[in-house]
Amino acid sequence: MIQKKRKFTFALIIGCCLLIAACSKMDEYKEFGNGHEISYTGKPDSVKVYSGKNRVKVSWLRSADPKVFKTRIYWRSRTDSMDVLLSSAVPNSRRIDAVVNNLPEGNYNFELFNFDAEGNTSVVSRAVGIAYGEVYEKSLLNRAIASFGKQFDLEGTTVLNWLAADPKSFGVELVYRNNAGTDAKLIVSPATMTILLDNYNSLVPISYRTMFLPDSTAIDTFYTAPLSKLVSNEILIKNPGNPFKESKWVGRYGDPAVWISNAATKNKGGDVGGLDNLNQPGTLSMMNFEYWGNPPIINGKIYQTGMLPAGSYRLVVNVQNIDGTLENSFLSVVKGTILPDVADINQSLFKYRLTYWELNNKDLTLPFTLTQPEIVSLGMVGTLQQNNETGVRIRSYKLFKD
């Protein structure tokens, strides 16, 4: 009996404490109201902050409370503020936007309150945001250009090859002068690796700058400092090597993409030949003639064809290595659409005989001159049928107009 009375007494005490606490919380709403309950307006809801350049955009949902007539935004620990009147918002819009300008670069905490005409305020809504500026913009790097020159197989066309884009960039703004004397502008997407300028005035440098959005909420585009570049004197050969790209692999041997290779070069198993990656695919793919326990090569040819204007040129070929002593293998530049056979190699505008290991890791130069526009073929021709265990590997080709 005594135990039941104790339990009842303890429960009564707990109930009184909860009642007092509830009354205290209700009294909080009477503070600063001369003992009367304050009337709170509906608060700004679903607040979002969008980053910008020395500014941010603050966005929130319009209150369903019809008494609300303005929203006040505070930042810098309420030392700065701005009022947004509902009458200035887009009529009937569900979401209200306000831009806070002239913000030094940095992170910001924002507090939003709604007010009615009598000055009654809502409870606070909070959000954070970032204003970017000069420090961020100076940290940005322009997308790099891999090569910029005339295209060997496209007469009069200038080719610009890009390196991979920064993942945070969303394009490059490129300005160039066309042959009509006016400036043209285009946007190069991050996925684009090559662009063709078929009406470019090559005497005037291009200007380019890379565009960035610092985060997914950004309302402003940021740009790198613009760079200018004049077209080089290099005539760009497709798939020039270092490494060469393939159209087909069978084991360590393959066919070079873009280049024309005749049946005589395909002396490896699987009817391929002309490329050797030394079992390191994608990193060390070299143009190749090889007679090493496989069928001989007789007048094997690997070449490209293009139109060149009159002028002085030089083809620079880097030799990776030569195994053994080659019989009849040549680098050749010739007028026309095909390289000559070994027996007719003197038809070349310029030829260079490949011999043995002393040419390893050397740049070999083939100069030639055209007195008028000509179709020209360049590449490698060879016969390997007597000295077994011989071969040649070419690392790269480059063509220049001097």
C-alpha positions as CSV (number, residue, x, y, z in Angstrom):
1,M,0.0,0.0,0.0
2,I,2.8,2.4,1.0
3,Q,4.7,1.5,-2.3
4,K,1.6,2.4,-4.4
5,K,1.3,5.8,-2.7
6,R,5.0,6.5,-3.4
7,K,4.5,5.7,-7.1
8,F,1.5,8.0,-7.3
9,T,3.3,10.8,-5.6
10,F,6.3,10.4,-7.9
11,A,4.1,10.4,-11.0
12,L,2.3,13.6,-9.7
13,I,5.7,15.4,-9.3
14,I,6.8,14.4,-12.8
15,G,3.5,15.7,-14.3
16,C,3.8,19.0,-12.5
17,C,7.3,19.5,-13.9
18,L,6.2,18.8,-17.4
19,L,3.3,21.3,-17.0
20,I,5.7,24.0,-15.7
21,A,8.1,23.4,-18.6
22,A,5.3,23.7,-21.2
23,C,4.1,26.9,-19.7
24,S,7.7,28.3,-19.7
25,K,8.1,27.5,-23.4
26,M,4.8,29.3,-24.1
27,D,6.0,32.2,-22.1
28,E,9.0,32.5,-24.5
29,Y,6.7,33.7,-27.2
30,K,5.6,36.5,-24.9
31,E,9.1,37.9,-24.5
32,F,9.5,41.4,-25.9
33,G,5.7,41.5,-26.3
34,N,4.7,43.2,-23.0
35,G,3.4,39.9,-21.8
36,H,1.3,39.2,-24.9
37,E,1.9,36.4,-27.3
38,I,3.9,37.4,-30.4
39,S,2.3,36.8,-33.8
40,Y,4.8,35.0,-36.0
41,T,4.6,35.1,-39.9
42,G,5.4,32.1,-42.1
43,K,9.1,31.7,-42.6
44,P,11.1,31.5,-45.8
45,D,11.2,27.9,-46.8
46,S,13.6,25.7,-48.9
47,V,16.3,28.3,-49.1
48,K,19.0,27.8,-51.7
49,V,22.2,29.8,-52.4
50,Y,23.8,29.8,-55.9
51,S,27.4,30.8,-56.2
52,G,28.6,33.6,-58.5
53,K,31.4,36.1,-59.3
54,N,31.6,38.4,-56.3
55,R,27.9,37.8,-55.8
56,V,25.4,35.0,-55.0
57,K,21.7,34.4,-55.8
58,V,19.5,33.5,-52.8
59,S,16.3,31.7,-53.6
60,W,13.4,30.6,-51.4
61,L,9.7,29.5,-51.6
62,R,7.0,32.2,-51.4
63,S,5.3,32.0,-48.0
64,A,1.7,30.8,-48.0
65,D,1.0,33.4,-45.2
66,P,-0.8,36.2,-46.9
67,K,0.4,38.7,-44.3
68,V,4.1,38.4,-45.4
69,F,5.1,41.4,-47.5
70,K,8.9,41.3,-47.4
71,T,11.9,39.1,-46.7
72,R,15.1,40.4,-45.0
73,I,18.4,38.7,-45.8
74,Y,21.3,39.0,-43.3
75,W,25.0,38.0,-43.7
76,R,28.3,38.8,-42.0
77,S,26.8,38.1,-38.6
78,R,23.8,40.4,-39.4
79,T,26.1,43.4,-40.1
80,D,24.9,43.5,-43.7
81,S,21.4,43.0,-44.9
82,M,18.9,43.6,-47.7
83,D,15.1,43.7,-47.9
84,V,13.2,42.0,-50.7
85,L,9.6,43.1,-51.2
86,L,7.2,40.5,-52.4
87,S,5.7,43.2,-54.7
88,S,9.1,43.3,-56.6
89,A,9.1,39.5,-57.1
90,V,7.8,37.9,-60.3
91,P,4.0,37.8,-60.0
92,N,2.6,34.4,-59.1
93,S,6.0,32.8,-59.0
94,R,6.4,30.0,-56.5
95,R,10.1,30.8,-55.9
96,I,11.6,34.2,-55.1
97,D,15.1,35.1,-56.2
98,A,17.4,37.9,-55.0
99,V,21.0,38.6,-56.0
100,V,23.4,39.8,-53.3
101,N,26.1,41.9,-55.1
102,N,29.5,43.3,-54.2
103,L,30.6,40.3,-52.0
104,P,34.3,39.8,-51.4
105,E,35.5,36.3,-52.3
106,G,34.7,33.8,-49.6
107,N,32.1,31.7,-47.7
108,Y,28.9,33.2,-46.4
109,N,26.2,32.3,-43.9
110,F,22.8,33.8,-44.7
111,E,19.8,34.2,-42.4
112,L,16.3,35.0,-43.8
113,F,13.3,36.4,-42.0
114,N,9.8,37.2,-43.3
115,F,8.0,40.3,-42.1
116,D,4.3,41.4,-42.2
117,A,3.2,45.0,-42.4
118,E,3.1,45.3,-38.6
119,G,6.7,44.3,-38.2
120,N,6.0,40.8,-37.0
121,T,8.8,38.5,-38.0
122,S,9.1,34.8,-38.8
123,V,11.5,32.4,-37.3
124,V,14.9,32.3,-39.0
125,S,15.8,30.2,-42.1
126,R,19.5,29.6,-42.7
127,A,21.7,28.7,-45.7
128,V,25.3,28.9,-46.8
129,G,26.9,30.0,-50.1
130,I,30.2,30.9,-51.8
131,A,31.2,34.0,-53.7
132,Y,34.1,33.4,-56.1
133,G,36.4,36.0,-57.4
134,E,39.9,37.0,-58.6
135,V,41.8,34.4,-56.5
136,Y,39.7,31.5,-58.0
137,E,39.9,32.9,-61.5
138,K,43.7,33.2,-61.4
139,S,43.9,29.6,-60.5
140,L,42.3,28.4,-63.7
141,L,44.4,27.0,-66.5
142,N,43.7,27.2,-70.3
143,R,43.1,24.0,-72.1
144,A,46.4,23.0,-73.8
145,I,46.8,22.7,-77.6
146,A,48.6,19.6,-78.8
147,S,49.3,20.9,-82.4
148,F,48.1,23.7,-84.7
149,G,49.0,23.6,-88.4
150,K,47.9,22.9,-91.9
151,Q,46.5,19.4,-92.6
152,F,48.6,17.3,-95.0
153,D,45.6,15.5,-96.6
154,L,43.2,18.5,-96.6
155,E,44.5,21.3,-98.8
156,G,44.1,24.7,-97.3
157,T,42.6,23.4,-94.0
158,T,44.1,24.4,-90.7
159,V,43.8,21.8,-87.9
160,L,43.8,22.4,-84.2
161,N,44.4,19.4,-82.0
162,W,43.7,19.7,-78.3
163,L,44.9,17.9,-75.2
164,A,42.3,16.6,-72.7
165,A,40.1,19.2,-71.1
166,D,39.9,19.9,-67.3
167,P,36.9,18.1,-65.9
168,K,35.5,21.3,-64.4
169,S,35.7,23.2,-67.7
170,F,32.7,23.3,-70.0
171,G,34.3,24.6,-73.2
172,V,36.8,26.9,-74.9
173,E,35.8,30.2,-76.5
174,L,37.9,30.5,-79.7
175,V,38.2,33.6,-81.9
176,Y,39.9,33.6,-85.3
177,R,40.1,35.8,-88.3
178,N,38.7,34.3,-91.5
179,N,39.8,35.0,-95.1
180,A,37.1,37.6,-95.5
181,G,38.8,39.7,-92.8
182,T,36.1,39.3,-90.1
183,D,36.4,37.6,-86.7
184,A,34.6,34.4,-86.1
185,K,33.9,32.9,-82.7
186,L,33.1,29.3,-81.8
187,I,32.8,27.2,-78.6
188,V,34.8,24.0,-78.4
189,S,33.3,21.4,-76.2
190,P,35.4,19.4,-73.7
191,A,34.8,16.2,-75.7
192,T,36.2,17.7,-78.9
193,M,39.8,16.8,-79.6
194,T,40.2,18.2,-83.1
195,I,38.7,21.1,-85.0
196,L,39.1,22.1,-88.6
197,L,39.4,25.8,-89.6
198,D,38.9,25.7,-93.4
199,N,38.6,29.5,-93.9
200,Y,41.3,30.6,-91.4
201,N,43.6,33.5,-92.2
202,S,46.8,32.0,-90.9
203,L,48.6,35.3,-90.7
204,V,46.5,36.3,-87.7
205,P,46.9,34.5,-84.3
206,I,43.9,32.8,-82.8
207,S,42.7,33.9,-79.3
208,Y,41.2,31.4,-76.9
209,R,40.1,31.1,-73.3
210,T,38.7,28.3,-71.3
211,M,35.3,28.5,-69.5
212,F,34.6,27.1,-66.1
213,L,31.7,26.7,-63.7
214,P,33.2,26.4,-60.2
215,D,30.4,24.2,-58.9
216,S,27.0,22.9,-59.9
217,T,25.1,25.9,-58.5
218,A,27.2,28.6,-60.2
219,I,25.3,31.4,-62.0
220,D,28.4,33.0,-63.6
221,T,30.9,31.7,-66.0
222,F,34.6,32.1,-65.2
223,Y,37.3,32.5,-67.8
224,T,41.0,31.9,-67.9
225,A,43.3,34.7,-69.1
226,P,43.1,34.6,-73.0
227,L,46.0,33.2,-74.9
228,S,47.0,33.8,-78.5
229,K,48.7,31.3,-80.9
230,L,49.9,31.6,-84.5
231,V,49.7,28.6,-86.7
232,S,52.9,26.7,-86.8
233,N,54.9,25.8,-89.9
234,E,54.1,22.1,-89.3
235,I,52.0,20.3,-91.9
236,L,50.0,17.9,-89.7
237,I,50.2,14.3,-90.7
238,K,47.4,12.1,-89.5
239,N,48.4,9.4,-87.0
240,P,52.0,10.7,-86.9
241,G,53.2,8.2,-84.3
242,N,54.7,8.2,-80.8
243,P,52.7,6.0,-80.5
244,F,51.0,5.1,-83.7
245,K,47.3,4.2,-83.6
246,E,46.1,1.0,-85.0
247,S,43.2,-0.2,-87.0
248,K,43.7,-3.8,-86.0
249,W,45.9,-5.9,-83.6
250,V,46.8,-9.5,-83.6
251,G,49.1,-10.1,-80.6
252,R,51.9,-7.6,-80.7
253,Y,51.5,-6.8,-84.4
254,G,48.9,-4.8,-86.2
255,D,47.9,-2.5,-89.1
256,P,48.4,1.3,-88.8
257,A,45.3,3.4,-88.8
258,V,44.9,6.0,-91.6
259,W,48.2,5.0,-93.4
260,I,48.0,3.0,-96.6
261,S,49.8,-0.3,-96.2
262,N,50.0,-2.8,-99.0
263,A,49.6,-6.6,-98.8
264,A,53.4,-7.1,-98.8
265,T,53.7,-5.5,-95.3
266,K,51.2,-8.0,-93.8
267,N,53.6,-10.9,-93.2
268,K,52.6,-11.6,-89.6
269,G,50.0,-14.2,-88.5
270,G,46.5,-13.0,-88.9
271,D,47.2,-11.0,-92.0
272,V,48.6,-8.0,-90.2
273,G,51.8,-6.0,-90.4
274,G,53.2,-2.5,-90.3
275,L,52.9,-2.0,-86.5
276,D,54.8,-3.5,-83.6
277,N,54.0,-2.7,-80.0
278,L,56.6,-5.0,-78.4
279,N,53.8,-6.5,-76.3
280,Q,53.2,-3.0,-74.7
281,P,49.9,-2.0,-76.4
282,G,49.0,1.7,-76.4
283,T,52.3,2.9,-75.1
284,L,55.0,1.8,-77.6
285,S,53.3,1.2,-81.0
286,M,55.8,1.8,-83.8
287,M,55.7,1.5,-87.6
288,N,57.5,-1.7,-88.5
289,F,59.0,-3.8,-91.3
290,E,60.3,-7.2,-89.9
291,Y,61.7,-10.3,-91.5
292,W,62.3,-12.6,-88.5
293,G,61.2,-16.2,-89.1
294,N,58.2,-15.1,-91.0
295,P,57.5,-14.6,-94.8
296,P,59.8,-12.0,-96.5
297,I,58.7,-8.5,-97.4
298,I,59.0,-7.6,-101.1
299,N,58.2,-3.9,-101.9
300,G,56.3,-3.4,-98.7
301,K,54.8,0.1,-98.6
302,I,53.3,2.2,-95.8
303,Y,52.4,5.8,-96.8
304,Q,50.1,8.8,-96.8
305,T,49.0,11.0,-99.6
306,G,48.1,14.7,-99.6
307,M,48.2,18.0,-101.6
308,L,50.9,20.5,-100.9
309,P,51.3,24.1,-102.2
310,A,54.6,25.2,-103.8
311,G,57.4,25.7,-101.3
312,S,60.3,24.2,-99.4
313,Y,59.6,21.3,-97.1
314,R,61.3,18.8,-94.8
315,L,60.1,15.5,-93.6
316,V,61.6,14.5,-90.2
317,V,61.4,10.8,-89.3
318,N,62.5,9.5,-85.9
319,V,64.0,6.0,-86.0
320,Q,63.4,3.9,-82.9
321,N,65.8,1.1,-83.8
322,I,67.1,-1.1,-86.6
323,D,67.9,-4.8,-86.0
324,G,70.6,-6.3,-88.2
325,T,71.6,-4.9,-91.6
326,L,68.8,-4.0,-93.8
327,E,68.9,-4.8,-97.5
328,N,66.7,-2.3,-99.4
329,S,64.6,-0.2,-97.1
330,F,64.0,3.5,-97.7
331,L,62.1,6.6,-96.4
332,S,60.7,8.3,-99.5
333,V,58.8,11.4,-100.6
334,V,57.5,11.3,-104.1
335,K,55.0,13.1,-106.4
336,G,51.9,11.1,-107.0
337,T,49.5,8.9,-105.1
338,I,51.8,5.9,-104.3
339,L,55.4,5.2,-103.2
340,P,57.7,3.7,-105.9
341,D,59.0,0.1,-105.8
342,V,62.5,-0.3,-104.4
343,A,63.8,-0.7,-108.0
344,D,62.4,2.8,-108.9
345,I,63.3,4.5,-105.6
346,N,65.2,7.2,-107.6
347,Q,61.9,8.6,-108.7
348,S,61.6,10.1,-105.2
349,L,61.8,13.8,-104.6
350,F,64.1,12.7,-101.7
351,K,65.0,9.3,-100.3
352,Y,66.9,8.1,-97.3
353,R,68.3,4.6,-97.1
354,L,67.8,2.8,-93.8
355,T,70.8,0.7,-93.0
356,Y,71.8,-0.5,-89.5
357,W,71.9,0.3,-85.8
358,E,73.9,3.6,-86.1
359,L,70.6,5.2,-87.1
360,N,68.9,4.2,-83.8
361,N,67.2,7.1,-81.9
362,K,68.1,9.5,-84.7
363,D,66.0,12.1,-86.5
364,L,66.4,11.7,-90.2
365,T,65.5,14.7,-92.4
366,L,64.2,14.5,-96.0
367,P,64.2,18.0,-97.6
368,F,62.3,18.6,-100.8
369,T,61.0,21.5,-102.9
370,L,57.8,21.9,-105.0
371,T,57.7,24.6,-107.7
372,Q,53.9,24.3,-108.0
373,P,51.1,22.6,-106.0
374,E,51.5,18.8,-106.1
375,I,50.0,15.6,-104.8
376,V,52.7,14.0,-102.7
377,S,53.1,10.6,-101.0
378,L,55.4,10.0,-98.1
379,G,56.4,7.0,-96.0
380,M,58.5,3.9,-96.0
381,V,59.2,1.2,-98.7
382,G,61.3,-1.9,-98.3
383,T,62.3,-5.3,-99.4
384,L,63.5,-7.8,-96.7
385,Q,64.1,-11.2,-98.2
386,Q,67.8,-12.2,-97.7
387,N,69.0,-11.2,-94.3
388,N,66.7,-13.1,-91.9
389,E,66.3,-11.6,-88.4
390,T,66.3,-8.0,-89.6
391,G,63.8,-5.2,-89.0
392,V,63.2,-1.5,-88.6
393,R,60.9,0.4,-86.2
394,I,59.9,4.1,-86.8
395,R,58.7,6.2,-83.8
396,S,57.2,9.2,-85.6
397,Y,56.9,11.4,-88.7
398,K,56.7,15.2,-88.8
399,L,56.4,17.5,-91.9
400,F,57.4,21.2,-92.0
401,K,57.1,23.9,-94.5
402,D,60.1,26.2,-94.4
